[in-house]
Amino acid sequence: MAKDFNDARSALLGAYERTRQATEALAAPLSAEDQCVQTMPDVSPTKWHRAHSTWFWETFLLGPNQSGYRVFSDDYCYLFNSYYEQVGERHPRPERGFLTRPACSEIGDYRRHVDAAVADFLATASDERIGQVTGIVQLGIAHEQQHQELLLTDIKHVLSRHPLGPAAYPAPQGTSPKRTATDFLDFDGGLVETGHTGPDFAFDNEGPRHKTWLEPFGLADHPVTNGEYADFIADGGYDTATLWLSDGWAFVQSQAARAPLYWRKRDGAWFEFTLHGEQPLDRDAPVSHLNFYEANAFAEWTGYRLPTETEWEHASERAGPDGRFMEPGVSAHPAAVAGKGLRQMFGGVWEWTRSDYAPYPSFRAPEGAVGEYNGKFMCGQYVLRGGSCATPPGHVRPTYRNFFPPAAQWQFSGLRLARDV
């Protein structure tokens, strides 16, 4: 039994350290100036992500559990709390870019201070206490991984606003394989069970497991590509009001939208701004940075539709080759994947579904501040599934529910078509 606890303790510490190191690896190529900028309210500076994810460990693991722990700075709870009402007041989200102080170097000191304290706690706490905190350590790791993805999507938006369009990371080598024509895999439907169950970690919004009736349906074997979306644009997709939901058409008109967020047209050719700088548009790669309105309008144009999240999860049991996940120092851009079956159900781009982000039957948020993590956002948002090229490997699973408002574009979000059978 003692060996089992020692193995569990070692596994927790190892996972913690790998996660923290991955965050720093993503930030390392960015200058201090890069890390301070906020280009819109949805974007947070890199420095803030590094600090907030550290504050999470300090607030939810060390403070309640490490006897005699002293916070690094009494000011940081106000500066780096995100949305936890039960923890206290916080700096306004749209003004995170105003925080020129503390400096990036001080955030590095903060991270090292907390890392040393966590390592000491996980090494010396009793076996009983380790058992009690395993859930919060797993949540903290998953939370920091989410902020790794946000760090990438946010710095992409920041650098896209620079007139020279600088790269955050070196460009990857190689090209995507060529896409074949879209094929559909059909499913019988019936009474299916979805949602998380079992002892492995999952977020609270992934359960409880429950039954849902599905009519027969089909799902496309790959995500919609840049080339397919370019055809939609060329056919007047952004000029045809009947393809758009009312709020979507209002988005098109108010934003003068003509293409996905990072597409740029020069001399009749499309280019795309990426974390590796501006690149010629790869027609065979999955289209990304679409909001829900754009994804739904494209589906209308094809005569198909978006899947529900239950259809998506049920179909994922037959998933084929994965797409690209986050690879620090290698790539942070979606690419096509060869193979058969439902390609890139996981990795590449998040896939919009037609499902409102709502609680499953019998869902109850956990007590305390951590109960604010997911449940209170179950209004006015849509579910996305599958993970993206900015998602850390091992972070997602078939039951994972991401969610964003319908106008959100700055994530690596695309779509996969569904049909009625």
Beta strands, then each sheet from edge to edge (+ up, - down):
strand 1: 184-187
strand 2: 190-194
strand 3: 210-214
strand 4: 217-220
strand 5: 263-266
strand 6: 269-274
strand 7: 277-280
strand 8: 350-356
strand 9: 382-385
strand 10: 402-404
strand 11: 413-414
strand 12: 418-420
sheet 1: 1+ 4- 12+
sheet 2: 2+ 3-
sheet 3: 5+ 6- 7+
sheet 4: 10+ 9- 8+ 11+
end
